[in-house]
């Protein structure tokens, strides 16, 4: 049974701790869904996860959790029992591909999206979900009822608002300039948790700096190296909106972590996908 209530309609959440069985299998399903054909037997998932150091029982528990969250549904193919991605999960992963594999960066000339809302107390649960989800996709807080984001997040904001049933409570504006009493860099530090985002970037750099080394990797090695790196990275392009360099502190660590991920992606993704495809033959 999948969740169909509004608060579960958008599945781009990060409740699973990076590196956990649930988070890793979610990452594998997203990055290799083409090679898996949108479906996999539990034995195949167990084999893939074993390569990442995850025990069979932990994989089965993670699959159960993802089924409960509406990411997977039980399905039979060619007489074999397994699991398929739900339509919601397919849409989630399609959105994620654009964010995760191609980091978006604003310029000073790009437009802003302003999100204004007044939500009655009777809908406070939906209001909480709206604020939580806006924060998770990289929107900043100007005031409790006014949020700001790069204009390129407009479609994702619209999807969140519609899924929560709040379209009558939310108004959005596109602005080509924003006036603040001090500077845009100081405003950015108020509107976003830049310190927290910087910590994420630095932790990613510290854990995966060796991934830029040019040693040869066979297809299996590419899979084993890339999946944990991707599992930690996939959160960063959501919480980091890609602000213009002029709004960021000097020596912003995101520049280096974006470059590190791009190098690992170019080096490992295609090769690791070939290995997953061969494994299923």
C-alpha positions in Angstrom: 0.0 0.0 0.0 1.5 3.4 -1.0 0.9 6.7 0.7 -1.5 8.9 -1.2 -2.1 11.7 1.2 -0.8 15.2 0.2 2.1 15.2 2.6 3.5 12.1 0.9 2.9 13.2 -2.7 6.4 14.6 -3.1 8.9 12.0 -2.3 12.1 14.0 -2.5 12.9 13.7 1.2 16.2 12.9 3.0 15.0 11.2 6.2 17.4 8.3 5.6 20.9 8.8 6.9 23.5 8.8 4.0 25.3 5.5 4.1 22.5 3.6 5.7 21.0 0.6 3.9 17.8 2.5 3.1 19.6 5.5 1.7 22.1 3.5 -0.3 19.4 1.3 -1.9 17.4 4.4 -2.7 20.4 5.9 -4.4 21.1 2.6 -6.4 17.5 2.5 -7.6 17.7 6.0 -8.8 21.1 6.0 -10.5 20.6 2.5 -12.1 16.9 2.3 -12.8 17.5 2.3 -16.5 19.8 -0.8 -16.2 17.3 -2.4 -13.7 14.4 -1.7 -16.1 12.4 -0.2 -13.2 12.1 -3.6 -11.6 14.3 -6.0 -9.6 14.0 -9.3 -7.8 14.9 -9.1 -4.1 17.9 -11.5 -4.8 19.3 -9.0 -7.3 18.9 -6.1 -4.8 20.6 -8.2 -2.2 23.5 -9.0 -4.5 24.0 -5.3 -5.5 23.9 -4.1 -1.9 26.3 -6.9 -0.8 28.9 -5.2 -3.0 28.4 -2.1 -0.9 28.9 -4.0 2.4 25.1 -4.2 3.3 23.9 -7.5 4.7 21.0 -9.4 3.1 18.7 -8.8 6.1 19.4 -5.1 6.1 18.6 -4.9 2.4 15.3 -6.7 3.0 14.4 -4.3 5.8 15.3 -1.3 3.6 13.1 -2.6 0.8 10.2 -2.9 3.2 10.7 0.7 4.3 10.8 1.9 0.7 7.7 0.0 0.0 5.9 1.7 2.9 7.1 5.1 1.8 5.7 4.6 -1.7 9.0 4.2 -3.6 8.6 0.5 -4.4 5.6 -1.7 -5.0 5.5 -5.5 -5.2 5.4 -6.8 -8.7 5.8 -10.1 -10.6 7.8 -10.3 -13.8 8.3 -13.4 -15.9 7.0 -15.5 -13.0 9.5 -13.9 -10.5 8.5 -11.9 -7.5 10.2 -8.6 -7.1 9.6 -4.9 -6.8 9.0 -2.1 -9.3 9.4 1.7 -8.9 6.1 3.5 -8.4 5.0 6.3 -10.7 5.7 8.8 -7.9 9.2 7.4 -7.5 9.9 7.6 -11.2 8.9 11.3 -11.1 11.1 11.9 -8.1 14.1 10.3 -9.7 13.6 12.2 -12.9 13.6 15.5 -10.9 16.6 14.3 -9.0 18.6 13.5 -12.2 18.4 17.1 -13.3 19.5 18.4 -9.9 22.0 15.8 -8.8 23.9 15.1 -12.0 24.0 18.7 -13.3 24.5 21.3 -10.5 22.7 24.6 -11.3 24.4 27.9 -10.5 22.8 31.3 -10.7 24.4 34.4 -12.2 23.8 37.9 -11.0 21.5 38.5 -14.0 19.2 35.5 -13.2 15.6 36.1 -11.9 14.3 35.3 -8.4 11.2 33.5 -7.4 9.3 35.0 -4.4 6.9 32.7 -2.6 4.3 34.4 -0.4 1.7 32.5 1.7 -0.8 33.0 4.5 -2.1 29.7 5.7 -4.8 29.4 8.3 -4.2 27.7 11.6 -6.6 24.9 10.6 -4.0 23.9 8.0 -1.0 24.2 10.3 0.2 20.7 9.5 0.2 21.5 5.7 2.0 24.8 6.5 4.7 23.0 8.4 5.1 20.6 5.5 5.3 23.5 3.0 8.1 25.2 5.0 9.9 21.9 5.4 9.8 21.1 1.8 10.7 24.6 0.6 13.7 24.4 2.8 14.7 21.0 1.4 14.6 22.2 -2.2 16.9 25.2 -1.5 14.5 28.1 -0.8 15.5 30.8 1.6 13.4 32.4 4.4 13.0 36.2 4.1 10.2 36.1 6.7 7.9 33.4 8.0 5.4 34.0 5.1 7.8 35.1 2.4 10.4 32.8 0.9 12.9 33.3 -2.0 14.5 31.0 -4.5 16.2 31.0 -7.8 13.5 31.2 -10.5 14.6 27.9 -11.9 13.0 26.2 -8.9 9.5 27.5 -9.9 8.2 24.2 -11.2 9.3 22.3 -8.1 7.7 24.9 -5.9 4.4 24.7 -7.9 4.5 20.9 -7.5 5.0 21.1 -3.8 2.2 23.6 -3.3 -0.3 21.6 -5.4 0.6 18.3 -3.7 -0.1 19.9 -0.3 -3.4 21.3 -1.5 -2.3 24.9 -0.8 -2.7 26.5 -4.2 -5.3 28.9 -2.9 -2.9 30.1 -0.1 0.2 30.7 -2.0 1.2 33.5 -4.5 4.5 33.5 -6.4 6.3 36.4 -8.1 9.2 36.5 -10.5 11.6 39.4 -9.7 14.6 40.5 -11.7 16.0 42.6 -8.9 15.9 42.6 -5.1 16.7 45.6 -2.9 18.0 45.0 0.6 19.2 47.4 3.3 22.8 46.1 3.4 24.2 43.8 0.7 23.0 40.7 -1.1 25.8 38.6 0.5 24.6 39.7 4.0 21.0 39.0 2.9 22.0 35.5 1.7 23.5 34.7 5.1 20.2 35.7 6.7 17.9 33.9 4.3 19.9 30.6 4.0 21.9 28.6 6.5 25.1 29.1 4.5 27.2 27.8 7.4 25.2 24.6 7.5 25.5 24.2 3.7 29.2 24.9 3.8 29.6 22.1 6.4 27.9 19.7 4.1 30.3 20.6 1.3 33.4 20.3 3.5 32.3 16.9 4.9 31.8 15.7 1.4 35.2 16.9 0.3 36.9 15.4 3.4 35.3 11.9 2.8 35.7 11.7 -0.9 38.8 13.6 -1.9 40.5 10.5 -3.0 37.8 9.8 -5.6 39.5 12.3 -7.9 42.6 10.1 -8.1 43.1 8.7 -11.6 43.7 5.1 -10.7 42.1 2.6 -13.1 38.7 1.2 -11.9 37.0 -1.9 -13.3 33.2 -1.7 -13.7 32.6 -3.3 -10.4 35.1 -1.0 -8.7 33.5 2.0 -10.3 30.1 1.0 -8.8 31.6 0.4 -5.3 33.4 3.7 -5.3 30.7 5.9 -6.9 27.5 4.8 -5.0 28.6 5.9 -1.5 29.9 9.2 -3.0 26.6 9.8 -4.8 24.6 8.8 -1.8 26.2 11.6 0.2 26.2 14.1 -2.7 22.6 13.8 -3.7 21.4 15.8 -0.7 23.7 18.8 -1.4 22.2 20.0 -4.7 18.8 20.2 -2.9 19.8 22.2 0.1 22.3 24.4 -1.8 20.3 26.6 -4.2 23.3 27.5 -6.3 23.5 31.2 -5.4 25.7 33.6 -7.5 29.3 33.7 -6.4 28.9 37.4 -5.5 26.4 36.3 -2.7 28.7 33.7 -1.2 31.6 33.9 1.2 35.1 33.9 -0.1 36.6 30.4 -0.7 33.1 28.9 -0.8 33.7 25.1 -0.5 30.9 24.4 -2.9 33.1 25.2 -5.9 35.5 22.4 -5.0 32.8 19.9 -4.1 30.9 20.5 -7.3 34.1 19.9 -9.2 34.9 16.8 -7.2 31.5 15.3 -7.9 31.6 16.1 -11.6 35.0 14.4 -11.9 33.7 11.3 -10.1 30.5 11.2 -12.2 32.5 11.4 -15.5 34.9 8.8 -14.3 32.5 6.2 -12.8 28.9 6.6 -13.8 28.8 5.1 -17.3 31.2 2.3 -16.3 29.3 1.4 -13.2 26.1 1.3 -15.2 27.7 -1.1 -17.6 28.5 -3.4 -14.6 24.9 -3.3 -13.3 23.6 -4.1 -16.8 26.0 -7.1 -17.1 25.1 -8.3 -13.6 21.5 -8.7 -14.7 22.2 -10.7 -17.9 
